[in-house]
Amino acid sequence: MGVTAATASPDRVFERVWERRVRPVPYALLAILAAFTVAVKISAPGSMIIDLALCALAAAWMLWMYTLHPAWQQRPWLMAVFLAGLLVITAVLVLRDPWFGVFTPACYLYAFSVLPWPWEVVGVAAVAAIAGTAQASGEPKTTLAGVFAYLAVIVVNAIPMCGLAWLGRRHDRHNDQREQALREVSEANRRLEAALAENAGLQQQLMAQAREAGVLDERQRMAREIHDTLAQGLTGIVTQLQAAEQASEDPTGWRRHLAAATALARESLSEARRSVHELRPEPLETARLSEAVSGVAERWSARQGVPVQVATTGTVRPMPPEAEVALLRAAQEALANVAKHAGATRVGVTLSYLEHEVALDVRDDGTGFDPDGRDGLDGVNGLGGDAGAGRRAGGGPGSGFGLVAMRQRIEALSGTVQVESEPGAGTAISARIPDECPAAPDAARVPAGVRG
């Protein structure tokens, strides 16, 4: 109602009924009325022929304007012409014979289905006037009471039918809103599906990148841990075995070097196992950082025969586990470099708890080196120079990785590493880490070689 049949929603009950059952009704009513007219006016053939001609005209009009041309139903102005012509024919029939008022229900159906709002109300009111004329045909129109009775019949017909048209309009608006909401929901679902598909693709990319980053992180971690445990341990074992070989004629010295090599092998094996399982270094499991650094320095001094002075300044406080591990590994690496390259006679290790950071300083009185002689390594913060000196001192291939790993560990925790040295005046390495440092996973994602 209120829209053409072609543009109306297919789920509206009235239109489905109209399409399947009601459309033949106007033709059936005309056939019945024509038969009734023949029966009533058989004795007046002239009037009967006029009525039958008008019935045929109404049927032809409906057939041509509506039934045979369904595409015309999409043109409101053409449908208005169609309904107006049908109402004129019906009005003539009703004025000639009141029983043709029986045809007005068909006119109501057309008015409801072919006229848009608000012209639908006009069409319905016109049909109501024709129906009221047929129903009040017995009332005299020459008296005031007869006129009022006639108008009252028309009003009684018009009010409920116009009210029905209004209800139909509300129903149509509700259907339109529901269909709009369904279209919007469908569009939202389509966009959601597209977004989910895009997110799935992005998630796969992120997972692939995460896997690659995890592999790279693990490689870097294992490289650092192998250097800090196996490489340094094996170097120490080789040194002790060489010393034992040279002391073959001294049983006491030979046994001392062999015992040191055995202890170092066991210690390295234990640290290697802990590295594989990503456990903290053993010294940090049972002692605080200051005590762990002192223990590492004492064991190094016993093996190398070089005195080490260890000092702790400031108020000792707990640090994040990642920071303690990084500082302990820095101490081990610095002492290993002293043993391999410096030829020092004294070493000093200081752990300083400052106001907002913790600093580790390792100093020796060894041969030193020229910080500007970097041998092609990156010399930022002096690390390249120290690594280059290690090569010149016979550290062998890859001897610079230890300082690169130290730098990665410290700087990944927002810390700094500085190296000061001068030929013949020894070397000093200083590593500093702030109290508030990032977590270990962020530190582990520094690609190998990017920083060193």
SULGINOR-V906774 format. One record per pair of residues at least 24 apart in sequence whose C-alpha atoms are under 10 Angstrom apart, sorted by the first residue. I is the first residue (numbers start at 1). J is the second residue. If there is no record, write none. Layout:
i:I j:J
i:I j:J
This chain:
i:1 j:109
i:1 j:110
i:1 j:111
i:1 j:112
i:1 j:113
i:1 j:114
i:1 j:115
i:1 j:116
i:1 j:117
i:1 j:120
i:1 j:164
i:1 j:165
i:1 j:166
i:1 j:167
i:1 j:168
i:1 j:169
i:1 j:170
i:1 j:171
i:1 j:172
i:2 j:111
i:2 j:112
i:2 j:113
i:2 j:114
i:2 j:115
i:2 j:116
i:2 j:117
i:2 j:118
i:2 j:119
i:2 j:120
i:2 j:121
i:2 j:165
i:2 j:166
i:2 j:168
i:2 j:169
i:2 j:170
i:2 j:171
i:2 j:172
i:2 j:173
i:3 j:73
i:3 j:74
i:3 j:76
i:3 j:112
i:3 j:113
i:3 j:114
i:3 j:115
i:3 j:116
i:3 j:117
i:3 j:118
i:3 j:120
i:3 j:169
i:3 j:172
i:4 j:72
i:4 j:73
i:4 j:74
i:4 j:75
i:4 j:76
i:4 j:79
i:4 j:112
i:4 j:113
i:4 j:114
i:4 j:115
i:4 j:116
i:4 j:117
i:5 j:70
i:5 j:73
i:5 j:74
i:5 j:112
i:5 j:113
i:5 j:114
i:5 j:115
i:6 j:70
i:6 j:71
i:6 j:72
i:6 j:73
i:6 j:74
i:6 j:75
i:6 j:113
i:6 j:114
i:7 j:73
i:7 j:74
i:8 j:113
i:8 j:172
i:8 j:175
i:8 j:176
i:9 j:172
i:9 j:175
i:9 j:176
i:9 j:179
i:11 j:175
i:12 j:171
i:12 j:172
i:12 j:175
i:14 j:109
i:14 j:112
i:14 j:113
i:14 j:168
i:15 j:113
i:18 j:109
i:18 j:110
i:18 j:113
i:22 j:106
i:22 j:109
i:23 j:67
i:23 j:106
i:23 j:109
i:23 j:110
i:24 j:67
i:24 j:106
i:25 j:103
i:25 j:105
i:25 j:106
i:25 j:109
i:26 j:58
i:26 j:59
i:26 j:62
i:26 j:103
i:26 j:104
i:26 j:105
i:26 j:106
i:26 j:107
i:26 j:109
i:26 j:110
i:27 j:55
i:27 j:56
i:27 j:58
i:27 j:59
i:27 j:60
i:27 j:62
i:27 j:63
i:27 j:103
i:27 j:106
i:28 j:59
i:28 j:103
i:28 j:106
i:29 j:100
i:29 j:102
i:29 j:103
i:29 j:104
i:29 j:105
i:29 j:106
i:30 j:54
i:30 j:55
i:30 j:56
i:30 j:58
i:30 j:59
i:30 j:100
i:30 j:102
i:30 j:103
i:30 j:106
i:31 j:55
i:31 j:56
i:31 j:59
i:32 j:102
i:32 j:103
i:33 j:99
i:33 j:100
i:33 j:101
i:33 j:102
i:33 j:103
i:34 j:100
i:36 j:99
i:36 j:100
i:37 j:97
i:37 j:99
i:37 j:100
i:47 j:96
i:50 j:93
i:50 j:96
i:51 j:92
i:51 j:93
i:51 j:96
i:51 j:97
i:51 j:100
i:52 j:93
i:54 j:89
i:54 j:90
i:54 j:92
i:54 j:93
i:55 j:89
i:55 j:90
i:55 j:93
i:55 j:100
i:57 j:86
i:57 j:89
i:58 j:85
i:58 j:86
i:58 j:87
i:58 j:88
i:58 j:89
i:58 j:90
i:58 j:93
i:59 j:86
i:61 j:85
i:61 j:86
i:61 j:89
i:62 j:86
i:62 j:110
i:66 j:110
i:66 j:114
i:73 j:113
i:73 j:114
i:73 j:115
i:74 j:114
i:75 j:114
i:75 j:115
i:76 j:114
i:76 j:115
i:76 j:116
i:76 j:119
i:77 j:114
i:77 j:115
i:77 j:116
i:78 j:114
i:78 j:115
i:79 j:110
i:79 j:111
i:79 j:113
i:79 j:114
i:79 j:115
i:79 j:116
i:80 j:111
i:80 j:114
i:80 j:115
i:80 j:116
i:80 j:119
i:80 j:120
i:80 j:123
i:82 j:110
i:82 j:114
i:83 j:107
i:83 j:108
i:83 j:110
i:83 j:111
i:83 j:114
i:83 j:115
i:83 j:123
i:83 j:127
i:84 j:111
i:84 j:123
i:84 j:126
i:84 j:127
i:86 j:110
i:87 j:111
i:87 j:123
i:87 j:126
i:87 j:127
i:87 j:130
i:88 j:130
i:90 j:127
i:90 j:130
i:90 j:131
i:91 j:126
i:91 j:127
i:91 j:129
i:91 j:130
i:91 j:131
i:91 j:133
i:91 j:134
i:92 j:130
i:93 j:130
i:93 j:134
i:94 j:130
i:94 j:131
i:94 j:133
i:94 j:134
i:94 j:135
i:94 j:137
i:95 j:130
i:95 j:133
i:95 j:134
i:95 j:137
i:96 j:134
i:97 j:134
i:97 j:137
i:98 j:130
i:98 j:131
i:98 j:133
i:98 j:134
i:98 j:135
i:98 j:136
i:98 j:137
i:98 j:138
i:99 j:134
i:99 j:135
i:99 j:137
i:100 j:130
i:100 j:131
i:100 j:134
i:101 j:127
i:101 j:130
i:101 j:131
i:101 j:132
i:101 j:133
i:101 j:134
i:101 j:135
i:102 j:131
i:102 j:134
i:102 j:135
i:103 j:130
i:103 j:131
i:104 j:128
i:104 j:129
i:104 j:130
i:104 j:131
i:104 j:132
i:104 j:134
i:105 j:131
i:107 j:131
i:108 j:161
i:111 j:165
i:112 j:161
i:112 j:162
i:112 j:164
i:112 j:165
i:112 j:168
i:112 j:169
i:116 j:169
i:117 j:165
i:117 j:166
i:117 j:168
i:117 j:169
i:118 j:165
i:118 j:166
i:118 j:169
i:120 j:162
i:120 j:165
i:120 j:166
i:120 j:169
i:121 j:158
i:121 j:161
i:121 j:162
i:121 j:163
i:121 j:164
i:121 j:165
i:121 j:166
i:122 j:162
i:123 j:162
i:124 j:157
i:124 j:158
i:124 j:159
i:124 j:161
i:124 j:162
i:124 j:163
i:124 j:164
i:124 j:165
i:125 j:154
i:125 j:155
i:125 j:157
i:125 j:158
i:125 j:159
i:125 j:161
i:125 j:162
i:126 j:154
i:126 j:158
i:127 j:154
i:127 j:157
i:127 j:158
i:127 j:161
i:128 j:153
i:128 j:154
i:128 j:155
i:128 j:156
i:128 j:157
i:128 j:158
i:128 j:159
i:128 j:160
i:128 j:161
i:128 j:162
i:129 j:153
i:129 j:154
i:129 j:155
i:129 j:156
i:129 j:157
i:129 j:158
i:130 j:154
i:130 j:157
i:131 j:157
i:131 j:158
i:132 j:156
i:132 j:157
i:132 j:158
i:213 j:444
i:213 j:445
i:213 j:446
i:213 j:447
i:214 j:441
i:214 j:444
i:214 j:445
i:216 j:444
i:216 j:445
i:216 j:446
i:216 j:447
i:216 j:448
i:217 j:441
i:217 j:442
i:217 j:443
i:217 j:444
i:217 j:445
i:217 j:446
i:217 j:447
i:217 j:448
i:218 j:444
i:218 j:445
i:219 j:444
i:219 j:447
i:219 j:448
i:220 j:405
i:220 j:408
i:220 j:444
i:220 j:445
i:220 j:446
i:220 j:447
i:220 j:448
i:220 j:449
i:221 j:275
i:221 j:276
i:221 j:278
i:221 j:405
i:221 j:409
i:221 j:444
i:221 j:445
i:221 j:448
i:222 j:272
i:222 j:275
i:222 j:276
i:222 j:278
i:223 j:401
i:223 j:402
i:223 j:405
i:223 j:448
i:224 j:275
i:224 j:329
i:224 j:401
i:224 j:402
i:224 j:404
i:224 j:405
i:224 j:406
i:224 j:408
i:224 j:409
i:224 j:448
i:225 j:271
i:225 j:272
i:225 j:274
i:225 j:275
i:225 j:276
i:225 j:278
i:225 j:329
i:225 j:405
i:226 j:268
i:226 j:271
i:226 j:272
i:226 j:275
i:226 j:276
i:227 j:272
i:227 j:333
i:227 j:399
i:227 j:401
i:227 j:402
i:227 j:405
i:228 j:268
i:228 j:271
i:228 j:272
i:228 j:275
i:228 j:329
i:228 j:330
i:228 j:332
i:228 j:333
i:228 j:336
i:228 j:402
i:228 j:405
i:228 j:406
i:229 j:265
i:229 j:267
i:229 j:268
i:229 j:269
i:229 j:270
i:229 j:271
i:229 j:272
i:229 j:273
i:229 j:274
i:229 j:275
i:229 j:281
i:229 j:329
i:229 j:332
i:230 j:265
i:230 j:267
i:230 j:268
i:230 j:269
i:230 j:270
i:230 j:271
i:230 j:272
i:231 j:268
i:231 j:402
i:232 j:264
i:232 j:268
i:232 j:332
i:232 j:333
i:232 j:336
i:232 j:337
i:232 j:402
i:233 j:261
i:233 j:263
i:233 j:264
i:233 j:265
i:233 j:266
i:233 j:267
i:233 j:268
i:233 j:269
i:233 j:271
i:233 j:272
i:233 j:336
i:234 j:261
i:234 j:264
i:234 j:265
i:234 j:268
i:234 j:269
i:235 j:261
i:235 j:264
i:235 j:336
i:235 j:339
i:235 j:340
i:236 j:260
i:236 j:261
i:236 j:264
i:236 j:265
i:236 j:268
i:236 j:300
i:236 j:303
i:236 j:304
i:236 j:336
i:236 j:339
i:236 j:340
i:237 j:261
i:237 j:262
i:237 j:263
i:237 j:264
i:237 j:265
i:237 j:268
i:237 j:303
i:239 j:303
i:239 j:304
i:239 j:339
i:239 j:340
i:240 j:264
i:240 j:303
i:240 j:304
i:256 j:303
i:257 j:303
i:260 j:299
i:260 j:302
i:260 j:303
i:260 j:304
i:261 j:303
i:264 j:299
i:264 j:300
i:264 j:303
i:280 j:321
i:280 j:322
i:280 j:324
i:280 j:325
i:281 j:324
i:281 j:325
i:281 j:328
i:281 j:329
i:283 j:325
i:283 j:328
i:284 j:321
i:284 j:324
i:284 j:325
i:284 j:328
i:288 j:316
i:288 j:317
i:288 j:318
i:288 j:319
i:288 j:324
i:289 j:316
i:289 j:317
i:289 j:318
i:289 j:319
i:289 j:321
i:289 j:323
i:289 j:324
i:289 j:325
i:289 j:327
i:289 j:328
i:289 j:351
i:290 j:316
i:290 j:317
i:290 j:324
i:290 j:328
i:290 j:350
i:290 j:351
i:290 j:352
i:290 j:353
i:292 j:324
i:292 j:328
i:293 j:324
i:293 j:327
i:293 j:328
i:293 j:329
i:293 j:330
i:293 j:331
i:293 j:332
i:293 j:349
i:293 j:350
i:293 j:351
i:293 j:360
i:294 j:328
i:294 j:331
i:294 j:349
i:294 j:350
i:294 j:351
i:296 j:328
i:296 j:329
i:296 j:331
i:296 j:332
i:296 j:335
i:297 j:331
i:297 j:332
i:297 j:335
i:297 j:347
i:297 j:348
i:297 j:349
i:300 j:332
i:300 j:335
i:300 j:336
i:300 j:339
i:301 j:335
i:301 j:339
i:301 j:346
i:301 j:347
i:303 j:339
i:304 j:336
i:304 j:338
i:304 j:339
i:305 j:339
i:305 j:345
i:305 j:346
i:306 j:338
i:306 j:339
i:306 j:343
i:306 j:344
i:306 j:345
i:306 j:346
i:306 j:347
i:307 j:344
i:307 j:345
i:307 j:346
i:307 j:347
i:307 j:348
i:308 j:335
i:308 j:345
i:308 j:346
i:308 j:347
i:308 j:348
i:308 j:349
i:308 j:362
i:308 j:363
i:308 j:364
i:309 j:346
i:309 j:347
i:309 j:348
i:309 j:349
i:309 j:350
i:309 j:362
i:309 j:363
i:310 j:347
i:310 j:348
i:310 j:349
i:310 j:350
i:310 j:351
i:310 j:362
i:311 j:348
i:311 j:349
i:311 j:350
i:311 j:351
i:311 j:352
i:311 j:361
i:312 j:349
i:312 j:350
i:312 j:351
i:312 j:352
i:312 j:353
i:312 j:360
i:313 j:350
i:313 j:351
i:313 j:352
i:313 j:353
i:313 j:354
i:313 j:358
i:313 j:359
i:314 j:351
i:314 j:352
i:314 j:353
i:314 j:354
i:314 j:355
i:314 j:358
i:315 j:352
i:315 j:353
i:315 j:354
i:315 j:355
i:316 j:351
i:316 j:352
i:316 j:353
i:316 j:354
i:316 j:358
i:317 j:353
i:317 j:358
i:317 j:435
i:318 j:435
i:319 j:357
i:319 j:358
i:319 j:433
i:319 j:434
i:319 j:435
i:319 j:436
i:319 j:437
i:320 j:435
i:320 j:436
i:320 j:437
i:320 j:438
i:320 j:439
i:320 j:440
i:321 j:439
i:321 j:440
i:322 j:409
i:322 j:410
i:322 j:413
i:322 j:437
i:322 j:438
i:322 j:439
i:322 j:440
i:322 j:441
i:322 j:443
i:323 j:358
i:323 j:409
i:323 j:410
i:323 j:412
i:323 j:413
i:323 j:414
i:323 j:415
i:323 j:432
i:323 j:433
i:323 j:434
i:323 j:435
i:323 j:436
i:323 j:437
i:323 j:438
i:323 j:439
i:323 j:440
i:324 j:358
i:324 j:433
i:325 j:409
i:325 j:410
i:326 j:405
i:326 j:406
i:326 j:407
i:326 j:408
i:326 j:409
i:326 j:410
i:326 j:411
i:326 j:412
i:326 j:413
i:326 j:431
i:326 j:433
i:327 j:351
i:327 j:358
i:327 j:359
i:327 j:360
i:327 j:361
i:327 j:406
i:327 j:409
i:327 j:410
i:327 j:431
i:327 j:432
i:327 j:433
i:328 j:360
i:329 j:402
i:329 j:405
i:329 j:406
i:329 j:409
i:329 j:410
i:330 j:360
i:330 j:361
i:330 j:362
i:330 j:402
i:330 j:403
i:330 j:405
i:330 j:406
i:330 j:407
i:330 j:409
i:330 j:410
i:330 j:417
i:330 j:429
i:330 j:430
i:330 j:431
i:331 j:360
i:331 j:361
i:331 j:362
i:331 j:406
i:331 j:429
i:331 j:430
i:331 j:431
i:332 j:402
i:332 j:406
i:333 j:402
i:333 j:403
i:333 j:405
i:333 j:406
i:334 j:361
i:334 j:362
i:334 j:363
i:334 j:364
i:334 j:402
i:334 j:403
i:334 j:406
i:334 j:427
i:334 j:428
i:334 j:429
i:334 j:430
i:335 j:362
i:335 j:363
i:335 j:364
i:336 j:402
i:337 j:386
i:337 j:387
i:337 j:390
i:337 j:395
i:337 j:399
i:337 j:400
i:337 j:402
i:337 j:403
i:338 j:362
i:338 j:363
i:338 j:364
i:338 j:365
i:338 j:366
i:338 j:367
i:338 j:368
i:338 j:390
i:338 j:426
i:338 j:427
i:339 j:366
i:340 j:390
i:340 j:393
i:340 j:394
i:340 j:395
i:340 j:399
i:341 j:366
i:341 j:367
i:341 j:368
i:341 j:369
i:341 j:386
i:341 j:389
i:341 j:390
i:341 j:391
i:341 j:392
i:341 j:393
i:341 j:394
i:341 j:395
i:342 j:366
i:342 j:367
i:342 j:368
i:342 j:369
i:342 j:389
i:342 j:390
i:342 j:393
i:342 j:424
i:342 j:426
i:342 j:427
i:343 j:367
i:343 j:368
i:343 j:393
i:343 j:426
i:344 j:368
i:344 j:426
i:344 j:427
i:346 j:426
i:347 j:426
i:347 j:427
i:347 j:428
i:348 j:428
i:349 j:428
i:349 j:429
i:349 j:430
i:350 j:430
i:351 j:430
i:351 j:431
i:351 j:432
i:352 j:432
i:353 j:432
i:353 j:435
i:354 j:432
i:354 j:434
i:354 j:435
i:355 j:434
i:355 j:435
i:356 j:433
i:356 j:434
i:356 j:435
i:356 j:436
i:357 j:415
i:357 j:432
i:357 j:433
i:357 j:434
i:357 j:435
i:357 j:436
i:357 j:437
i:358 j:415
i:358 j:431
i:358 j:432
i:358 j:433
i:358 j:434
i:358 j:435
i:359 j:415
i:359 j:416
i:359 j:417
i:359 j:430
i:359 j:431
i:359 j:432
i:359 j:433
i:359 j:434
i:360 j:417
i:360 j:429
i:360 j:430
i:360 j:431
i:360 j:432
i:360 j:433
i:361 j:417
i:361 j:418
i:361 j:419
i:361 j:428
i:361 j:429
i:361 j:430
i:361 j:431
i:361 j:432
i:362 j:419
i:362 j:427
i:362 j:428
i:362 j:429
i:362 j:430
i:362 j:431
i:363 j:419
i:363 j:420
i:363 j:421
i:363 j:426
i:363 j:427
i:363 j:428
i:363 j:429
i:363 j:430
i:364 j:421
i:364 j:425
i:364 j:426
i:364 j:427
i:364 j:428
i:364 j:429
i:365 j:421
i:365 j:424
i:365 j:425
i:365 j:426
i:365 j:427
i:365 j:428
i:366 j:421
i:366 j:422
i:366 j:423
i:366 j:424
i:366 j:425
i:366 j:426
i:366 j:427
i:367 j:393
i:367 j:421
i:367 j:422
i:367 j:423
i:367 j:424
i:367 j:425
i:367 j:426
i:367 j:427
i:368 j:420
i:368 j:421
i:368 j:422
i:368 j:423
i:368 j:424
i:368 j:425
i:368 j:426
i:368 j:427
i:368 j:428
i:369 j:393
i:369 j:420
i:369 j:421
i:369 j:422
i:369 j:423
i:369 j:424
i:369 j:425
i:369 j:426
i:369 j:427
i:370 j:420
i:370 j:421
i:370 j:422
i:370 j:423
i:370 j:424
i:370 j:427
i:371 j:419
i:371 j:420
i:371 j:421
i:371 j:422
i:371 j:423
i:371 j:427
i:372 j:421
i:372 j:422
i:377 j:452
i:378 j:404
i:378 j:449
i:378 j:450
i:378 j:451
i:378 j:452
i:379 j:419
i:379 j:452
i:380 j:417
i:380 j:418
i:380 j:419
i:380 j:451
i:380 j:452
i:381 j:407
i:381 j:416
i:381 j:417
i:381 j:418
i:381 j:419
i:381 j:420
i:382 j:417
i:382 j:418
i:382 j:419
i:382 j:420
i:382 j:421
i:382 j:429
i:383 j:407
i:383 j:417
i:383 j:418
i:383 j:419
i:383 j:420
i:383 j:429
i:383 j:452
i:384 j:419
i:384 j:452
i:385 j:419
i:385 j:420
i:385 j:421
i:386 j:419
i:386 j:420
i:386 j:421
i:386 j:427
i:386 j:429
i:400 j:452
i:401 j:448
i:401 j:449
i:401 j:452
i:403 j:452
i:404 j:448
i:404 j:449
i:404 j:450
i:404 j:451
i:404 j:452
i:405 j:448
i:405 j:449
i:405 j:451
i:405 j:452
i:406 j:431
i:406 j:452
i:407 j:431
i:407 j:451
i:407 j:452
i:408 j:443
i:408 j:444
i:408 j:445
i:408 j:446
i:408 j:447
i:408 j:448
i:408 j:449
i:408 j:450
i:408 j:451
i:408 j:452
i:409 j:440
i:409 j:443
i:409 j:444
i:409 j:446
i:410 j:434
i:410 j:437
i:410 j:443
i:411 j:437
i:411 j:443
i:411 j:446
i:411 j:451
i:412 j:437
i:412 j:438
i:412 j:439
i:412 j:440
i:412 j:441
i:412 j:442
i:412 j:443
i:412 j:444
i:412 j:445
i:412 j:446
i:412 j:451
i:413 j:437
i:413 j:438
i:413 j:439
i:413 j:440
i:413 j:442
i:413 j:443
i:413 j:444
i:414 j:438
i:414 j:443
